Amino acid sequence: MHFESYKSESLDRMLTVDEVAHLLHVHPSTVRRWEKQGQLKSYRLGSKGVIRFKREDISNFINFATNCRAEVGVGYGKQWLKGAKGGE
């Protein structure tokens, strides 16, 4: 395997539920719930349908949540998550 292809593969590697939970400082079941609710974009892979997330999508989610918290003045919680779904 060439170094460039290895480098590309490691940058494009998708994240697991546990990795996303760690990045967002939430429990893995919260990540799964947000994924089912459509608040986190996910991809189902393989015959077992394992859940994976693109780093870019998680980064966008973090940026959105940070902007909503700054505008609304609340911490992690339902207020900014409602905004992630379009203000339901």
Sequence and secondary structure as in RCSB ss.txt:
>XXXX:A:sequence
MHFESYKSESLDRMLTVDEVAHLLHVHPSTVRRWEKQGQLKSYRLGSKGVIRFKREDISNFINFATNCRAEVGVG
YGKQWLKGAKGGE
>XXXX:A:secstr
  HHHHHHHHHH  B HHHHHHHHTS HHHHHHHHHTTSS  EEETTTTEEEB HHHHHHHHHHHHHHHHHHT  
SSHHHHHHHTT  
